[in-house]
Amino acid sequence: MLLTLRGARVSGAYIYQLLTGLGITERFALQILSRVKMTAFVAGDVIWPKGGQVAAWTYIVSGLVGASVPLQEGDCIQVNIYGPRTWFGEEPLLNRYPSSLDYVCLTPVRAVCLPAADALAAFRDEPEFARYMALLMAWRSRQHSEMIALMKQGSPPLRVVMGLALFAEALYYNSSRPPTRGLEGTSVQIPVKQTVIASVCGVSRSVFSDAVHHLVTAGWLRVNYGMLELRSLETWLKFSRRHRQARMNITKPTLEELIALMRQAASS
């Protein structure tokens, strides 16, 4: 079985390795291999809306997908951004209830889709896969509750910084310049327009632009041909981990306070 990916020919061995890497046995992987499909989306496509049924557990080969909670006033709370080499959609699929999140493509996306029926069968019959999924769901559930609390209660500057940190997490494994010693000094460009990033952060364009100006001055961002580049990726990841877990002692921090916290993360 051959699939087309960015003009290249990708064999069924690629899909097979994805499946067995999740703890699925060789026998079961071969049984479901023909039903696993490669799918392409364009930026702005809604993969699943809130209230929709999740038809497949999905693996991102390339691109970014945002998961958000839509609000009545038309805004949304971004709870996660999924990047390359990431599976998503397991919670509503396994619990068999409609999605509580909107899943929207922030960039063009190439994805591998494991049909819901096969994912459920694997969860039922494949012990190692079930263990993997249980751990993933527990971790994601905590992540989502932490981000909802931060993004809903936090100040606009906090929403900008945490929103940018979500991009750092999503792009971490896709850095085009992997470091030889740790991550310090590594930078990565966000392949999304600033207007879209502001929307992801849930702030106005003017608030976002002001925050970007200060973060550029402080050395945590660089503007490159209108695109944003996250500098010192390790600092962004440390900041995100620390303040997800702490739930931020200050829920309404100023941008100056957040920049000071970034410096603390850099020195820790």
C-alpha positions, 0 to 999 in steps of 0.5 A: 500500500502506497500513500502520497505525502508532500509529493513523496511515496510513503509505504504502508510500512510507515503506517505500520511503524506508527501503529506498532510504536503505540503498543499495537501488536503486529497481528492487529496492526496488519488487520487494520492497516488498509483502513488507516488513511492519509488525509490533507486539510487546508488552513482554517479547516475544522476537523471536528467542531464542538459537539461533533462526533470524532470519526478517527484518532488522528496523527499529524505528519505536518502542520498545526492543529488548535484545540479550543473551547468556543465561548458564547460571545464568539471568542474561544479559549485555546487549550492546546496546539498539536504539532507534527508527530502528535496524535489527538482526539482520543478522549471523546473517541474513547468515551463515545461522546461528542467533542467538547473542543473545536479542532481547527487547522492553523496551517495546512495539515497532513494527517494519518487517520485511524478509524474510531472503530479500530481505535476502540477495538485496539483499546479493548483488545491490545493491553499495551495500547490501552495503557498508552492511551490511558496515560495520554488521556490522564496527562491531556486532561490535566493539561486542558484543565490547567490551560482553561483556568489560565486562559479564562482567568488570566490577564491579556498579557498572560494569554499572549505569553501562554498562547505563544508557549503553546506554539513552543510546545507544538513546534518543539519536535519540529525545530529545523535547527536541533541543538547539540547540547540541550535546547538553550539558544534554539529558536523556531519560527511560528508558521502562522500569521500574527493575526491568527496567533492573536486570535489563538491567544484570545486578545485584540490585534492591538494588545497582541502587537504591544505584547510582541513589541515588549517581548522582542525588546526583551529578547524572547521573540524576533520578527522575521519578515512579519513572522514571529520566531520564538527565541530560547525555546527551552525558556518558553518550555520551562515557563509553560511547565512551571506555570501550568503546574503552579496555576500562576499565583498571579492570575492578572500579571502585567507584561513586565511581571511575565518578562521577569518570570521568563528571566527566572525560567531562563536562569533555573 
